[in-house]
C-alpha cells in the first residue's frame, strides 16, 4: 500500500483510494450488496452490538442467569447418562457451585437458584431409567 503523500490531507488521500477501488471494481459483488443494512427501528441504540454478538455466536449472561442456564442444561442432559455415580458426581459438583455462588454473589441480578436436592434428582433419574428399561 502506498504511503500518504505529504501534500494531501488524510481525507483527500482516503477519498482517492476509495474512488480508485470503485473504478477497479473492488466493491462489486460484495456479500450483502444491494440489500439494506439490518437495523432496529431506532429504539435500541445497541442494535449493532447485539447483532454482532448473535452473528459471532457470543453469549453473555449475568452470572446468576448463567448459573440457572447451567442447571437447566445439566438436568436436561441427565437422561442420556447411564452411570449413576457420574450423575451423582455432576449433580454434587453443580450443587457446590450453586451454594458457593449463593453465598458470595455481590453484583448483578440476585440469584434465585436454590441448592439441588441431589438425592431426589438421582432417585428420579433412577426411576426414569427403570421405566425406560421396562418399556
N, C-alpha and C positions, 0 to 999 in steps of 0.2 A: 504494500500500500504506500502510496506517495505521501510525503510529508506536506503539511500545510505551507503554502508559500507565505513569506513574511508580509507581503503587501495585501493579503486577503484576510478579512475577519473570519472567525470560525463559522459564523452563519453563512457567509458567502461561499466558503470552501465546501461546507456540508451540502449546501443547495446545489452546487456544481456537481458534486459526486452523485447526488440523488438524480439529477437530470440526466447525467451520463448513464447511470444504471437503467433509467427508464428507456433511454434510446437503445441501449444494448439488450433490452427485453428481460432484464434480470427480475423484474417484478411480475412478469407474465406467468400465469398458471401457478400461482402460489396457492397452498391449501386454504380453502375458505374464500377464494376470490369471488367477488360478486355477491356474497352473502352478507347480510347485516351482522354487525357485532352483537353478540348476546349481551344484554344488559338488563337490569331490573327496570321497574317503572319509575325510577328516580327516588324511591323511598329509602332504599338501603344504600348508604354511601360505600359500604364494604362489599358490594356485589362482586366486584372483580376479585377480591381476595378469596371469597367463598367459592367462586368459580375455579380459581386456581387450585385450591385445596381439593375440590372434587375431581378436577382433571388429573391432578398428580396423585390422587387416592391417598391423601393425607388426612388422618383423623385426629382431632384434638378434642378431648373432653375434659372438663374439670375432674380432678381426682376422685371425687365421690361418685360421679356418674360412670367413670371408667371402671371403678370397683364394681358397681352394680352390673355393668355390661360383662365384666369378667365372671361374675357369679352366674349370670344367665347363660353364658357360653358353656361353662363347665357343667351346669345342671343339664343343659341340652345335649352335651356330649356323653353323659353317663351311660345311656342305654347301649352305646356302641362298645363299651368296655366290658371285658369278660372276666377280669381278675378282681375279686373283692378287696384284696389288700391294696391294689393300685387305686381303686375307687376311694377307699378309706384314706389313703395317704394324700391323694389330691384334695379331698374334702378337708382334711385336718390342716393341710398347708394353707388352703384358702381361708379357713376359719381363723387361723392365727393372723393372717394378713388383715382380715376384717377387724378383728379385735384390736390389733396394733393401730390400724387407721382410725377406728372409732375413738381410741384413747389419745391420739396425737394430732388429729386434723385441726388446723388453726385457720385455714383460709379456704375460700371457695364456698360453694353451697354446702350446707351441712349434710352429713351422711345420714341416711335413714335405713341403711342396710343392717339388719340385725345379725348377730352371730349365727352360724349354721348349727342346726341340731344334727351333728354328723351321724349319730346312731340311728335316728329316724330316717334320714336320707338313705343310708346304707340298707336299712330294713326295707324301705320302699323299693330300692333298686333290686334287692334280692327277690322280693315278691314279684316284681315285673319280669325278672328273668325266669322264675319258676312258671309263671303264667305263659310265657312265650314257649318254654320247653314243652308244656302240656298241649299247646295248640298245634 
